[in-house]
Amino acid sequence: MQSAATLLKLVTLVKTKMLTANHLVVAGLTPMTTLDFPDHLACVVFTQGCPLRCGYCHNPQMLPNAPQDASPNWQVIETFLTSRIGLLEAVVFSGGEPTSQPALLPAVIQAHQLGFKVGLHTSGINPSRLESLLPYLSWVGLDIKAEPANYQAVTGRPGVAVKAEQSLSLLQTSKVDYEVRTTLHPKDFDLAAINSLLNWLASKQVKKVALQVARAGQCLSPAYQSISQPFLTSELTAIIQQQAVNFSQLLLRD
């Protein structure tokens, strides 16, 4: 948890830059979901922009920083959230990469002040911004893309692994509940690499992990759009059974 002085500094910085939630570039809204915030009825606010270039990315339209023509603005989101007070329990900010936008902080604060629990989906590439958000968050889904040595190959960007590790450390020293998620595509992982990643996460004292099988079809890279040798469910189940002793939660999501 941050000190009062640190929070005051952050609030002053926001005011100085005249940032408000209205500056958040929104890519879309899912009005209701039971999947994106554990055990809560939530909505998902998708934000525009992401600096990573993961080949399996299934939201390539959200990668550019510029808003899309049909995207709602924050005023629309605010009106929606106000109408759902007492009906929805939580608001999840997803993307894209939400922490790419400095206006995420005032948007999160506003959702928090409306009485919602706030969740965040992030790759952890902006640990300083994550730190500023933590006092207002109830849950974080942290995307760990690979073991550190393989990060650049998966994300298409150098220097990302150390930032993701910093974000993991911030979460572990906070009181915010979190889950580590990894997307599995056969171009990035074989079975040995999956086992190695899980061993690495266990060594980092991560307790909740979800493995997500990448979707074919709409992917950023054409090379990822078809999967000629998909993972067998039986193979992934065997890994999970073997590794389950190292975690309090180890799930496979399609």
Backbone as CSV, one residue per row, in Angstrom:
resi,resn,N_x,N_y,N_z,CA_x,CA_y,CA_z,C_x,C_y,C_z
1,MET,0.849,-1.194,0.000,0.000,0.000,0.000,0.888,1.248,0.000
2,GLN,0.501,2.245,-0.770,1.310,3.437,-0.896,1.115,4.370,0.299
3,SER,2.124,5.207,0.569,2.037,6.181,1.637,1.130,7.330,1.207
4,ALA,0.678,8.107,2.214,-0.177,9.261,1.918,0.574,10.266,1.055
5,ALA,1.876,10.414,1.292,2.673,11.360,0.513,2.745,10.951,-0.947
6,THR,2.891,9.629,-1.183,2.963,9.141,-2.558,1.642,9.358,-3.275
7,LEU,0.535,9.061,-2.573,-0.773,9.271,-3.180,-1.027,10.741,-3.475
8,LEU,-0.602,11.616,-2.561,-0.769,13.054,-2.789,0.029,13.490,-4.012
9,LYS,1.214,12.936,-4.163,2.043,13.258,-5.316,1.369,12.842,-6.608
10,LEU,0.752,11.650,-6.590,0.073,11.147,-7.784,-1.144,12.005,-8.127
11,VAL,-1.917,12.370,-7.109,-3.090,13.215,-7.337,-2.663,14.570,-7.894
12,THR,-1.587,15.119,-7.346,-1.076,16.404,-7.835,-0.634,16.294,-9.280
13,LEU,0.018,15.163,-9.610,0.473,14.955,-10.977,-0.708,14.902,-11.934
14,VAL,-1.759,14.193,-11.534,-2.952,14.106,-12.379,-3.553,15.492,-12.593
15,LYS,-3.670,16.268,-11.501,-4.258,17.604,-11.623,-3.387,18.506,-12.492
16,THR,-2.066,18.378,-12.320,-1.152,19.226,-13.079,-1.299,18.978,-14.568
17,LYS,-1.425,17.749,-14.941,-1.559,17.405,-16.356,-3.000,17.527,-16.837
18,MET,-3.884,17.902,-15.911,-5.291,18.098,-16.255,-5.906,16.829,-16.853
19,LEU,-5.473,15.705,-16.324,-6.031,14.449,-16.807,-7.331,14.151,-16.076
20,THR,-8.333,13.743,-16.811,-9.576,13.258,-16.230,-9.928,11.945,-16.912
21,ALA,-10.946,11.289,-16.382,-11.400,10.050,-17.006,-11.846,10.275,-18.443
22,ASN,-12.259,11.506,-18.759,-12.705,11.801,-20.122,-11.592,11.676,-21.158
23,HIS,-10.343,11.645,-20.700,-9.223,11.487,-21.614,-8.959,10.012,-21.946
24,LEU,-9.622,9.101,-21.256,-9.403,7.685,-21.536,-9.959,7.347,-22.920
25,VAL,-9.140,6.720,-23.742,-9.576,6.307,-25.075,-10.158,4.902,-24.955
26,VAL,-11.457,4.797,-25.132,-12.177,3.549,-24.935,-12.333,2.825,-26.269
27,ALA,-12.103,1.513,-26.255,-12.248,0.713,-27.469,-13.582,-0.021,-27.521
28,GLY,-14.201,-0.271,-26.356,-15.464,-0.997,-26.354,-15.923,-1.306,-24.950
29,LEU,-17.096,-1.882,-24.851,-17.712,-2.200,-23.558,-18.461,-3.515,-23.663
30,THR,-18.198,-4.419,-22.711,-19.019,-5.601,-22.523,-19.923,-5.332,-21.326
31,PRO,-21.237,-5.223,-21.525,-22.113,-4.757,-20.440,-22.211,-5.703,-19.251
32,MET,-22.022,-6.994,-19.472,-22.159,-7.931,-18.355,-21.363,-9.196,-18.636
33,THR,-20.632,-9.664,-17.633,-19.860,-10.887,-17.753,-19.696,-11.514,-16.378
34,THR,-19.624,-12.820,-16.351,-19.308,-13.542,-15.110,-17.923,-14.169,-15.187
35,LEU,-17.176,-13.878,-16.252,-15.908,-14.562,-16.510,-14.674,-13.708,-16.234
36,ASP,-14.810,-12.395,-16.215,-13.635,-11.531,-16.220,-13.214,-11.019,-14.855
37,PHE,-14.047,-11.235,-13.834,-13.702,-10.896,-12.452,-14.206,-12.069,-11.617
38,PRO,-13.328,-12.836,-10.995,-13.752,-14.070,-10.317,-14.907,-13.858,-9.342
39,ASP,-15.947,-14.651,-9.541,-17.084,-14.713,-8.608,-17.855,-13.399,-8.494
40,HIS,-17.775,-12.558,-9.512,-18.490,-11.291,-9.497,-19.167,-11.040,-10.840
41,LEU,-20.323,-10.401,-10.768,-20.999,-9.932,-11.974,-20.388,-8.580,-12.329
42,ALA,-19.817,-8.507,-13.524,-19.034,-7.332,-13.876,-19.332,-6.876,-15.296
43,CYS,-18.867,-5.683,-15.614,-18.774,-5.225,-16.995,-17.293,-5.062,-17.314
44,VAL,-16.970,-5.002,-18.596,-15.579,-4.841,-19.015,-15.469,-3.614,-19.901
45,VAL,-14.585,-2.700,-19.522,-14.258,-1.536,-20.334,-12.945,-1.832,-21.050
46,PHE,-12.990,-1.899,-22.377,-11.783,-2.155,-23.159,-11.152,-0.821,-23.550
47,THR,-9.849,-0.719,-23.362,-9.139,0.502,-23.693,-8.330,0.321,-24.971
48,GLN,-8.090,1.428,-25.645,-7.394,1.411,-26.924,-5.883,1.539,-26.727
49,GLY,-5.131,0.777,-27.500,-3.686,0.923,-27.520,-2.948,-0.150,-26.748
50,CYS,-1.886,-0.673,-27.379,-0.995,-1.637,-26.718,0.340,-1.628,-27.454
51,PRO,1.462,-1.516,-26.739,2.760,-1.491,-27.400,3.296,-2.874,-27.755
52,LEU,2.691,-3.925,-27.209,3.172,-5.274,-27.497,2.634,-5.747,-28.845
53,ARG,3.323,-6.721,-29.407,2.917,-7.279,-30.698,2.970,-8.802,-30.639
54,CYS,2.186,-9.365,-29.725,2.097,-10.817,-29.585,1.418,-11.383,-30.837
55,GLY,1.999,-12.397,-31.430,1.472,-12.926,-32.680,0.063,-13.453,-32.573
56,TYR,-0.297,-14.000,-31.392,-1.619,-14.605,-31.206,-2.695,-13.595,-30.841
57,CYS,-2.340,-12.320,-30.690,-3.300,-11.311,-30.226,-4.594,-11.395,-31.032
58,HIS,-5.733,-11.545,-30.320,-7.022,-11.686,-30.999,-7.832,-10.385,-30.966
59,ASN,-7.193,-9.288,-30.493,-7.828,-7.970,-30.551,-6.922,-6.991,-31.295
60,PRO,-6.472,-7.323,-32.502,-5.524,-6.425,-33.185,-6.086,-5.041,-33.458
61,GLN,-7.419,-4.907,-33.504,-8.020,-3.598,-33.742,-7.815,-2.659,-32.561
62,MET,-7.433,-3.217,-31.409,-7.215,-2.387,-30.225,-5.756,-1.958,-30.072
63,LEU,-4.866,-2.407,-30.938,-3.450,-2.100,-30.778,-3.099,-0.644,-31.078
64,PRO,-3.627,-0.038,-32.143,-3.281,1.374,-32.405,-3.784,2.276,-31.281
65,ASN,-3.088,3.391,-31.099,-3.489,4.335,-30.046,-4.722,5.138,-30.421
66,ALA,-4.974,5.280,-31.708,-6.098,6.109,-32.147,-7.419,5.410,-31.886
67,PRO,-8.459,6.145,-31.467,-9.770,5.540,-31.235,-10.413,5.084,-32.537
68,GLN,-11.249,4.066,-32.443,-11.997,3.596,-33.586,-13.277,4.419,-33.727
69,ASP,-13.806,4.479,-34.934,-14.948,5.355,-35.225,-16.161,5.053,-34.348
70,ALA,-16.423,3.767,-34.104,-17.646,3.387,-33.391,-17.431,3.211,-31.885
71,SER,-16.260,3.550,-31.387,-15.961,3.322,-29.979,-16.712,4.309,-29.093
72,PRO,-17.193,3.848,-27.923,-17.837,4.782,-26.988,-16.794,5.664,-26.314
73,ASN,-17.202,6.837,-25.849,-16.288,7.660,-25.064,-16.579,7.450,-23.581
74,TRP,-15.776,8.089,-22.709,-15.940,7.846,-21.285,-17.281,8.354,-20.772
75,GLN,-17.822,9.400,-21.358,-19.123,9.891,-20.910,-20.192,8.813,-21.071
76,VAL,-20.110,8.056,-22.164,-21.050,6.944,-22.369,-20.838,5.883,-21.294
77,ILE,-19.565,5.569,-21.000,-19.255,4.570,-19.972,-19.756,5.040,-18.614
78,GLU,-19.536,6.316,-18.298,-19.967,6.862,-17.010,-21.485,6.764,-16.854
79,THR,-22.213,7.106,-17.904,-23.673,7.006,-17.855,-24.103,5.564,-17.641
80,PHE,-23.448,4.653,-18.336,-23.767,3.227,-18.180,-23.497,2.765,-16.750
81,LEU,-22.325,3.099,-16.210,-21.983,2.655,-14.865,-22.961,3.209,-13.830
82,THR,-23.326,4.447,-13.980,-24.279,5.050,-13.038,-25.610,4.311,-13.064
83,SER,-26.011,3.874,-14.252,-27.285,3.153,-14.371,-27.209,1.729,-13.823
84,ARG,-25.994,1.246,-13.576,-25.828,-0.148,-13.112,-25.428,-0.231,-11.645
85,ILE,-25.435,0.880,-10.945,-25.142,0.848,-9.510,-26.181,-0.024,-8.812
86,GLY,-25.721,-0.977,-8.035,-26.614,-1.904,-7.349,-26.956,-3.130,-8.169
87,LEU,-26.613,-3.127,-9.449,-26.883,-4.271,-10.328,-25.602,-5.025,-10.664
88,LEU,-24.554,-4.292,-10.999,-23.246,-4.891,-11.237,-22.386,-4.737,-9.988
89,GLU,-21.484,-5.690,-9.789,-20.602,-5.642,-8.620,-19.245,-5.025,-8.928
90,ALA,-18.811,-5.167,-10.186,-17.430,-4.799,-10.486,-17.298,-4.240,-11.899
91,VAL,-16.226,-3.476,-12.080,-15.825,-2.958,-13.390,-14.418,-3.460,-13.659
92,VAL,-14.210,-4.049,-14.827,-12.889,-4.537,-15.217,-12.379,-3.679,-16.367
93,PHE,-11.150,-3.210,-16.237,-10.497,-2.492,-17.323,-9.553,-3.454,-18.036
94,SER,-9.785,-3.607,-19.338,-9.014,-4.558,-20.132,-8.547,-3.845,-21.397
95,GLY,-8.035,-4.598,-22.355,-7.529,-3.930,-23.549,-7.322,-4.874,-24.701
96,GLY,-6.398,-4.459,-25.565,-5.373,-3.454,-25.399,-4.568,-3.631,-24.108
97,GLU,-3.820,-2.588,-23.765,-3.102,-2.550,-22.489,-3.547,-1.300,-21.747
98,PRO,-4.427,-1.466,-20.748,-5.001,-0.296,-20.072,-3.965,0.657,-19.485
99,THR,-2.864,0.111,-18.938,-1.892,0.980,-18.280,-1.064,1.795,-19.263
100,SER,-1.285,1.612,-20.563,-0.620,2.462,-21.552,-1.157,3.888,-21.512
101,GLN,-2.341,4.051,-20.932,-2.983,5.364,-20.905,-2.899,5.990,-19.507
102,PRO,-2.291,7.175,-19.396,-2.238,7.835,-18.087,-3.611,8.173,-17.527
103,ALA,-4.618,8.300,-18.385,-5.970,8.622,-17.911,-6.660,7.430,-17.274
104,LEU,-6.011,6.267,-17.258,-6.626,5.109,-16.598,-6.836,5.380,-15.111
105,LEU,-5.880,6.062,-14.470,-5.991,6.302,-13.024,-7.263,7.067,-12.667
106,PRO,-7.558,8.214,-13.272,-8.815,8.893,-12.905,-10.050,8.079,-13.263
107,ALA,-9.992,7.273,-14.314,-11.146,6.434,-14.657,-11.366,5.364,-13.604
108,VAL,-10.290,4.749,-13.145,-10.386,3.732,-12.094,-10.894,4.357,-10.802
109,ILE,-10.374,5.523,-10.460,-10.827,6.207,-9.243,-12.321,6.495,-9.321
110,GLN,-12.781,6.936,-10.479,-14.195,7.261,-10.622,-15.061,6.012,-10.464
111,ALA,-14.651,4.898,-11.090,-15.401,3.646,-10.935,-15.416,3.205,-9.474
112,HIS,-14.294,3.352,-8.809,-14.190,3.005,-7.390,-15.125,3.879,-6.547
113,GLN,-15.160,5.173,-6.847,-16.002,6.090,-6.086,-17.487,5.831,-6.313
114,LEU,-17.828,5.239,-7.448,-19.225,4.877,-7.708,-19.659,3.648,-6.916
115,GLY,-18.714,3.011,-6.238,-19.040,1.881,-5.373,-18.748,0.522,-5.972
116,PHE,-18.135,0.483,-7.158,-17.809,-0.787,-7.786,-16.452,-1.297,-7.316
117,LYS,-16.317,-2.613,-7.215,-14.984,-3.188,-7.147,-14.357,-3.038,-8.534
118,VAL,-13.057,-2.852,-8.558,-12.381,-2.606,-9.824,-11.352,-3.697,-10.084
119,GLY,-11.423,-4.277,-11.275,-10.447,-5.268,-11.712,-9.643,-4.731,-12.881
120,LEU,-8.488,-5.322,-13.098,-7.595,-4.880,-14.167,-6.986,-6.088,-14.849
121,HIS,-7.028,-6.096,-16.181,-6.270,-7.047,-16.987,-5.059,-6.308,-17.531
122,THR,-3.859,-6.786,-17.262,-2.656,-6.077,-17.687,-1.515,-7.039,-17.954
123,SER,-0.644,-6.624,-18.849,0.585,-7.383,-19.091,1.697,-6.962,-18.142
124,GLY,1.441,-5.952,-17.326,2.424,-5.531,-16.336,3.584,-4.742,-16.891
125,ILE,3.435,-4.175,-18.086,4.571,-3.506,-18.723,4.778,-2.082,-18.227
126,ASN,3.877,-1.595,-17.376,4.014,-0.256,-16.793,3.906,-0.355,-15.268
127,PRO,4.935,-0.887,-14.614,4.825,-1.114,-13.164,4.570,0.143,-12.350
128,SER,5.097,1.282,-12.774,4.871,2.509,-11.993,3.402,2.900,-12.036
129,ARG,2.756,2.740,-13.173,1.324,3.040,-13.259,0.510,2.008,-12.495
130,LEU,0.914,0.749,-12.550,0.219,-0.271,-11.758,0.289,0.086,-10.279
131,GLU,1.431,0.540,-9.830,1.582,0.897,-8.419,0.603,1.993,-8.023
132,SER,0.395,2.974,-8.904,-0.534,4.058,-8.586,-1.977,3.581,-8.548
133,LEU,-2.277,2.492,-9.250,-3.640,1.973,-9.330,-3.987,1.059,-8.162
134,LEU,-3.003,0.439,-7.564,-3.249,-0.617,-6.579,-4.181,-0.227,-5.435
135,PRO,-4.138,1.008,-4.913,-5.052,1.333,-3.807,-6.528,1.241,-4.182
136,TYR,-6.835,1.229,-5.471,-8.231,1.251,-5.912,-8.671,-0.083,-6.543
137,LEU,-7.765,-1.039,-6.605,-8.057,-2.306,-7.269,-8.411,-3.393,-6.269
138,SER,-9.315,-4.283,-6.680,-9.683,-5.442,-5.870,-9.140,-6.743,-6.454
139,TRP,-8.832,-6.729,-7.754,-8.337,-7.960,-8.404,-7.588,-7.592,-9.674
140,VAL,-6.524,-8.346,-9.954,-5.727,-8.135,-11.165,-5.486,-9.467,-11.856
141,GLY,-5.715,-9.484,-13.155,-5.296,-10.600,-13.992,-4.015,-10.188,-14.695
142,LEU,-2.887,-10.774,-14.293,-1.576,-10.393,-14.826,-1.154,-11.384,-15.900
143,ASP,-0.986,-10.896,-17.113,-0.553,-11.750,-18.220,0.961,-11.885,-18.194
144,ILE,1.413,-13.066,-17.848,2.837,-13.383,-17.962,3.000,-14.149,-19.268
145,LYS,3.749,-13.580,-20.188,3.774,-14.088,-21.554,4.634,-15.336,-21.729
146,ALA,5.678,-15.465,-20.911,6.629,-16.565,-21.072,7.650,-16.455,-19.946
147,GLU,8.604,-17.367,-19.933,9.760,-17.175,-19.077,10.556,-15.972,-19.591
148,PRO,11.331,-15.323,-18.727,12.036,-14.101,-19.145,12.851,-14.247,-20.431
149,ALA,13.528,-15.361,-20.611,14.384,-15.526,-21.788,13.590,-15.546,-23.086
150,ASN,12.308,-15.867,-23.016,11.489,-15.997,-24.228,10.545,-14.817,-24.446
151,TYR,10.621,-13.819,-23.576,9.641,-12.724,-23.630,9.676,-11.952,-24.945
152,GLN,10.860,-11.606,-25.385,10.943,-10.789,-26.596,10.412,-11.543,-27.806
153,ALA,10.673,-12.850,-27.867,10.178,-13.647,-28.992,8.657,-13.674,-29.022
154,VAL,8.021,-13.706,-27.852,6.555,-13.789,-27.789,5.921,-12.419,-28.014
155,THR,6.489,-11.376,-27.402,5.840,-10.058,-27.411,6.297,-9.160,-28.555
156,GLY,7.410,-9.504,-29.185,7.922,-8.650,-30.250,8.549,-7.367,-29.759
157,ARG,8.811,-7.270,-28.463,9.377,-6.051,-27.887,10.477,-6.415,-26.891
158,PRO,11.606,-5.681,-26.914,12.669,-5.939,-25.932,12.365,-5.281,-24.590
159,GLY,12.994,-5.781,-23.546,12.939,-5.134,-22.246,11.645,-5.275,-21.488
160,VAL,10.758,-6.157,-21.940,9.444,-6.267,-21.318,9.466,-7.183,-20.099
161,ALA,10.292,-8.205,-20.137,10.282,-9.212,-19.073,10.551,-8.603,-17.707
162,VAL,11.533,-7.722,-17.623,11.883,-7.145,-16.325,10.739,-6.303,-15.776
163,LYS,9.996,-5.625,-16.655,8.859,-4.828,-16.202,7.735,-5.725,-15.692
164,ALA,7.485,-6.826,-16.377,6.452,-7.761,-15.930,6.820,-8.351,-14.567
165,GLU,8.092,-8.652,-14.364,8.535,-9.171,-13.062,8.361,-8.117,-11.976
166,GLN,8.625,-6.864,-12.295,8.426,-5.794,-11.316,6.950,-5.685,-10.931
167,SER,6.079,-5.816,-11.919,4.641,-5.755,-11.627,4.206,-6.937,-10.780
168,LEU,4.751,-8.101,-11.057,4.444,-9.272,-10.237,4.869,-9.032,-8.796
169,SER,6.048,-8.470,-8.598,6.525,-8.187,-7.243,5.621,-7.179,-6.534
170,LEU,5.171,-6.159,-7.266,4.263,-5.174,-6.676,2.974,-5.838,-6.200
171,LEU,2.432,-6.719,-7.024,1.198,-7.412,-6.636,1.417,-8.290,-5.419
172,GLN,2.548,-8.941,-5.370,2.804,-9.862,-4.266,3.011,-9.149,-2.944
173,THR,3.447,-7.906,-2.986,3.623,-7.152,-1.747,2.395,-6.318,-1.399
174,SER,1.418,-6.297,-2.292,0.166,-5.598,-2.014,-0.840,-6.570,-1.402
175,LYS,-2.006,-6.056,-1.071,-3.078,-6.909,-0.565,-4.115,-7.203,-1.639
176,VAL,-3.797,-6.898,-2.881,-4.728,-7.087,-3.990,-4.669,-8.532,-4.480
177,ASP,-5.828,-9.139,-4.604,-5.893,-10.498,-5.132,-5.499,-10.482,-6.604
178,TYR,-4.780,-11.500,-7.037,-4.357,-11.529,-8.435,-4.250,-12.964,-8.940
179,GLU,-4.240,-13.063,-10.248,-4.083,-14.334,-10.939,-3.108,-14.109,-12.085
180,VAL,-2.198,-15.038,-12.287,-1.313,-14.999,-13.444,-1.939,-15.823,-14.554
181,ARG,-1.985,-15.239,-15.757,-2.523,-15.958,-16.904,-1.457,-16.013,-17.997
182,THR,-1.397,-17.132,-18.709,-0.489,-17.277,-19.839,-1.253,-17.870,-21.004
183,THR,-1.117,-17.249,-22.167,-1.752,-17.755,-23.385,-0.786,-18.696,-24.089
184,LEU,-1.282,-19.869,-24.437,-0.452,-20.915,-25.040,-0.768,-21.037,-26.528
185,HIS,0.226,-20.804,-27.350,0.127,-21.048,-28.791,1.293,-21.956,-29.171
186,PRO,1.056,-22.968,-29.998,2.141,-23.899,-30.349,3.355,-23.238,-30.998
187,LYS,3.206,-22.042,-31.550,4.365,-21.346,-32.110,5.253,-20.762,-31.015
188,ASP,4.718,-20.598,-29.823,5.477,-20.034,-28.713,5.865,-21.066,-27.666
189,PHE,5.089,-22.132,-27.562,5.292,-23.114,-26.494,5.250,-24.527,-27.049
190,ASP,6.093,-25.386,-26.494,5.865,-26.821,-26.573,5.596,-27.290,-25.148
191,LEU,5.381,-28.577,-24.967,5.011,-29.066,-23.632,6.116,-28.834,-22.618
192,ALA,7.369,-28.976,-23.048,8.489,-28.756,-22.133,8.538,-27.293,-21.686
193,ALA,8.257,-26.383,-22.609,8.274,-24.959,-22.260,7.148,-24.609,-21.292
194,ILE,5.996,-25.262,-21.431,4.888,-25.035,-20.491,5.293,-25.479,-19.095
195,ASN,5.882,-26.660,-19.005,6.346,-27.153,-17.715,7.400,-26.230,-17.113
196,SER,8.317,-25.754,-17.958,9.378,-24.882,-17.477,8.813,-23.563,-16.960
197,LEU,7.827,-23.009,-17.674,7.194,-21.774,-17.212,6.524,-21.987,-15.855
198,LEU,5.802,-23.079,-15.705,5.118,-23.334,-14.436,6.127,-23.506,-13.300
199,ASN,7.241,-24.146,-13.590,8.288,-24.273,-12.569,8.815,-22.896,-12.173
200,TRP,8.981,-22.017,-13.161,9.469,-20.670,-12.885,8.452,-19.888,-12.054
201,LEU,7.177,-19.980,-12.400,6.142,-19.287,-11.632,6.092,-19.804,-10.195
202,ALA,6.227,-21.110,-10.030,6.238,-21.679,-8.678,7.435,-21.153,-7.887
203,SER,8.580,-21.000,-8.545,9.764,-20.468,-7.865,9.572,-19.017,-7.448
204,LYS,8.670,-18.320,-8.136,8.345,-16.933,-7.805,7.209,-16.836,-6.781
205,GLN,6.785,-17.973,-6.251,5.742,-18.028,-5.226,4.380,-17.582,-5.736
206,VAL,4.151,-17.714,-7.035,2.818,-17.456,-7.588,1.905,-18.608,-7.182
207,LYS,0.689,-18.295,-6.756,-0.221,-19.322,-6.257,-1.403,-19.596,-7.179
208,LYS,-1.821,-18.587,-7.967,-2.985,-18.764,-8.835,-2.566,-18.561,-10.280
209,VAL,-2.789,-19.591,-11.092,-2.376,-19.555,-12.495,-3.507,-20.093,-13.359
210,ALA,-3.717,-19.443,-14.491,-4.655,-19.940,-15.491,-3.928,-20.022,-16.831
211,LEU,-3.970,-21.194,-17.445,-3.423,-21.389,-18.783,-4.553,-21.248,-19.783
212,GLN,-4.338,-20.423,-20.798,-5.370,-20.136,-21.783,-4.881,-20.582,-23.148
213,VAL,-5.645,-21.424,-23.812,-5.271,-21.896,-25.133,-5.585,-20.814,-26.150
214,ALA,-4.597,-20.450,-26.966,-4.774,-19.393,-27.963,-5.821,-19.775,-28.989
215,ARG,-6.545,-18.781,-29.462,-7.556,-18.996,-30.490,-6.922,-18.855,-31.875
216,ALA,-7.286,-19.733,-32.758,-6.922,-19.551,-34.160,-7.904,-18.554,-34.771
217,GLY,-7.682,-18.197,-36.021,-8.608,-17.278,-36.674,-8.063,-15.876,-36.656
218,GLN,-8.747,-14.968,-35.951,-8.336,-13.567,-35.928,-7.126,-13.392,-35.020
219,CYS,-5.953,-13.342,-35.613,-4.715,-13.116,-34.875,-3.935,-11.997,-35.552
220,LEU,-3.098,-11.337,-34.788,-2.299,-10.246,-35.343,-1.390,-10.741,-36.463
221,SER,-0.697,-11.860,-36.220,0.227,-12.411,-37.211,-0.457,-13.484,-38.036
222,PRO,-0.379,-13.407,-39.358,-0.976,-14.461,-40.191,-0.430,-15.842,-39.869
223,ALA,0.800,-15.902,-39.413,1.406,-17.193,-39.093,0.736,-17.872,-37.906
224,TYR,0.010,-17.092,-37.101,-0.654,-17.634,-35.917,-2.126,-17.959,-36.173
225,GLN,-2.620,-17.658,-37.350,-4.050,-17.743,-37.601,-4.549,-19.170,-37.835
226,SER,-3.653,-20.098,-38.039,-4.032,-21.507,-38.109,-3.098,-22.299,-37.206
227,ILE,-3.616,-23.314,-36.600,-2.837,-24.144,-35.678,-2.841,-25.567,-36.228
228,SER,-1.739,-25.951,-36.860,-1.689,-27.250,-37.518,-1.499,-28.396,-36.534
229,GLN,-0.826,-28.105,-35.415,-0.609,-29.133,-34.394,-1.038,-28.585,-33.031
230,PRO,-2.330,-28.552,-32.777,-2.822,-27.992,-31.508,-2.430,-28.861,-30.324
231,PHE,-2.414,-28.240,-29.158,-2.186,-29.001,-27.936,-3.346,-29.970,-27.718
232,LEU,-3.033,-31.156,-27.293,-4.073,-32.113,-26.922,-4.519,-31.808,-25.492
233,THR,-5.805,-31.845,-25.284,-6.328,-31.599,-23.940,-5.735,-32.576,-22.945
234,SER,-5.555,-33.810,-23.355,-4.991,-34.819,-22.458,-3.565,-34.458,-22.042
235,GLU,-2.790,-33.858,-22.961,-1.417,-33.466,-22.640,-1.399,-32.326,-21.629
236,LEU,-2.250,-31.327,-21.847,-2.298,-30.191,-20.931,-2.854,-30.606,-19.575
237,THR,-3.847,-31.492,-19.586,-4.407,-31.984,-18.328,-3.354,-32.723,-17.516
238,ALA,-2.513,-33.502,-18.189,-1.455,-34.237,-17.497,-0.457,-33.276,-16.848
239,ILE,-0.118,-32.192,-17.550,0.792,-31.194,-16.971,0.167,-30.551,-15.742
240,ILE,-1.109,-30.208,-15.849,-1.795,-29.568,-14.727,-1.859,-30.503,-13.517
241,GLN,-2.145,-31.756,-13.757,-2.192,-32.715,-12.651,-0.835,-32.865,-11.982
242,GLN,0.212,-32.836,-12.787,1.557,-32.973,-12.253,1.987,-31.733,-11.467
243,GLN,1.595,-30.564,-11.957,2.052,-29.304,-11.373,1.123,-28.760,-10.291
244,ALA,-0.058,-29.336,-10.153,-1.072,-28.764,-9.263,-0.586,-28.622,-7.826
245,VAL,0.308,-29.490,-7.395,0.795,-29.446,-6.020,1.540,-28.140,-5.728
246,ASN,2.014,-27.468,-6.764,2.788,-26.235,-6.581,1.933,-24.973,-6.491
247,PHE,0.616,-25.103,-6.689,-0.245,-23.929,-6.766,-1.533,-24.178,-5.982
248,SER,-2.157,-23.094,-5.530,-3.480,-23.222,-4.916,-4.559,-23.251,-5.985
249,GLN,-4.246,-22.702,-7.175,-5.155,-22.743,-8.327,-4.324,-22.906,-9.587
250,LEU,-4.633,-23.930,-10.359,-4.001,-24.112,-11.664,-5.081,-24.594,-12.610
251,LEU,-5.540,-23.680,-13.492,-6.690,-23.931,-14.337,-6.285,-23.972,-15.800
252,LEU,-7.077,-24.670,-16.590,-6.964,-24.651,-18.054,-8.218,-24.040,-18.611
253,ARG,-8.053,-22.936,-19.368,-9.196,-22.278,-19.993,-9.065,-22.397,-21.510
254,ASP,-10.135,-22.775,-22.164,-10.128,-22.835,-23.621,-10.249,-21.441,-24.196
